[in-house]
Amino acid sequence: MKIILKLEELAMTAIGIYLLTVYNLGLRIWLWVILFFAPDIGMLGYIINTRVGAFSYNLFHHKGIAIAVAAAGYYLHNDIAVTIGILLFAHSSFDRIMGYGLKYNDAFKHTHLGMI
C-alpha cells in the first residue's frame, strides 16, 4: 500500500509540475528549482517551538490550502495566485513521496504519515 500511495503522490507532483509549465509566469527554470523548495520556509517556525513550527510548516504544506489559493487565483484571474497554489500543491506532493507529512505539535519527526 505504501508504494501505491507514493505513486499517487508522484502523479500529483508530475501534474503540478506540468501545470507550472503552463503557468510559468515567464520565469527561468533555475528560478523554478529554487521556488519549488520555497515552501520549506515554513520550517523556520521550529526556531520558536514545536507548536509554532508545526503550524507554520503545515500552513505551507496543506494541499487544501494550496488548492484554495489556486482556485481563488483562477476565479480572480490572478496568474500569480494560481501559480503559488500549484507550486504549494506540487511541493507538498513531493514531500509526501519523501515521507514528510503534516506535522504534529510534539516533534518535527512526528507526521501524519508516521515517524520520519
Sequence and secondary structure as in RCSB ss.txt:
>XXXX:A:sequence
MKIILKLEELAMTAIGIYLLTVYNLGLRIWLWVILFFAPDIGMLGYIINTRVGAFSYNLFHHKGIAIAVAAAGYY
LHNDIAVTIGILLFAHSSFDRIMGYGLKYNDAFKHTHLGMI
>XXXX:A:secstr
 HHHHHHHHHHHHHHHHHHHHHT TT  HHHHHHHHTGGGGGGGGGGT HHHHHHHHHHHH HHHHHHHHHHHHH
TT HHHHHHHHHHHHHHHHHHHTT   B SS TTEETTEE 
